[in-house]
Amino acid sequence: MGRRGAVTDGRTAEIMIAEARKAFWVMVGFLALIWVIQVVNWADGYRLSFSYGIRSWDAGGLPGIVTAPLLHWSWAHIEGNSGPLFIFGFLAAYRGVRRFLGVTGLIAVASGAGSWFTAAPGSVGAGASGLVFGYFGYVLVRGAFDRHLIDIVIGLVMGLCFAYQFAGLLPAEGIGWQAHLFGFAGGILGGYLFRDRRTASGPPPSGARRPASDGPRSALLKEIEDLGL
């Protein structure tokens, strides 16, 4: 490998590390936010969850689609969500925070709207588990849609290590499985909608000259696109 190739590889590694660092702090900040809200919610007798959760089949409860993922019903509830939320959220964000924010919005809407339509009328749902299952679904399929080997491996490993999560997609009494199921579906849809879009290129026509490549610069730009920047 020549000197310019080594420089390009070094810059690419720096970009990847920078994006991973941003993803880490985004998830740390999000977890800090929901834990601060939990303290206030607990001190107020969880009235925030009742007031700003998703009230099924109530038009006044539709804004809860935005606020419900920030609220929980107990300390055990938020503790159970925090670990998977950080792991799946980081893996969903490390290739590009801007794309991650779009995926998060899609998952929140899919999870919240699906829960609003299918849960028992008058029930109130809250919790970040819809996002957890959405990120889980996104991480599982992103590699297949983007055709990145490392993401395919990550998806397989996460699917095997967290196979028990699939039980949360099944109907169960006292659990907001609707938010889980629609969040998971939203994550899979996000993997498709936010996939890398590469321009297909065929062989040049007979007698035509192939455009000159910019060498390392082109490779760097392609890697930046792969990272979703």
Stockholm file with secondary structure:
# STOCKHOLM 1.0

chainA/1-229         MGRRGAVTDGRTAEIMIAEARKAFWVMVGFLALIWVIQVVNWADGYRLSFSYGIRSWDAGGLPGIVTAPLLHWSWAHIEGNSGPLFIFGFLAAYRGVRRFLGVTGLIAVASGAGSWFTAAPGSVGAGASGLVFGYFGYVLVRGAFDRHLIDIVIGLVMGLCFAYQFAGLLPAEGIGWQAHLFGFAGGILGGYLFRDRRTASGPPPSGARRPASDGPRSALLKEIEDLGL
#=GR chainA/1-229 SS CCHHHHHHHHHHHHHHHHHHHHHHHHHHHHHHHHHHHHHHHHHTTTHHHHHHSEETTCGGGTTHHHHGGGCCSSHHHHHHHHHHHHHHHHHHHTTCHHHHHHHHHHHHHHHHHHHHHHSCTTCEECCTHHHHHHHHHHHHHHHHHHTCHHHHHHHHHHHHHTGGGGGGGSCCTTSCHHHHHHHHHHHHHHHHHTSCCCCCCCCCCTTCCCCCCCTHHHHHHHHHHHTTC
#=GC SS_cons         CCHHHHHHHHHHHHHHHHHHHHHHHHHHHHHHHHHHHHHHHHHTTTHHHHHHSEETTCGGGTTHHHHGGGCCSSHHHHHHHHHHHHHHHHHHHTTCHHHHHHHHHHHHHHHHHHHHHHSCTTCEECCTHHHHHHHHHHHHHHHHHHTCHHHHHHHHHHHHHTGGGGGGGSCCTTSCHHHHHHHHHHHHHHHHHTSCCCCCCCCCCTTCCCCCCCTHHHHHHHHHHHTTC
//
